[in-house]
Amino acid sequence: MIPESRLNEIRAVLAVNQDACSDLARELLAAYERERGLLDWLEAHGDGSQWVCRQSITGRGWRLHETQRADGKPTIREAIQAAMKPEPTRRFMTLHACPAVDYEDTAPEART
């Protein structure tokens, strides 16, 4: 994530320089602002809960959703950043009637 102060510096340079490099910088800035707009829109349309980004416990990919859980984060960006941090072990629950089991990081097909 680019800090707002750095974005303002880029905008100031773009206001002065009109060379080929500034075209690339303008394109990168526009792409960043489009992405930021998507996350801001999603966050604004939430119900005020915290956010969590996690892998599906059934191995179907990543999930980003609102939560009441204690490990929720106040913003979408913080939830995604927390998910990006490596975890040595994860806790997975199997789909049949047995207690949760700790597995080392393994491929989803090995978690049965």
Order of alpha helices (4+ residues) and beta strands (2+ residues): alpha-alpha-beta-beta-alpha-beta-beta
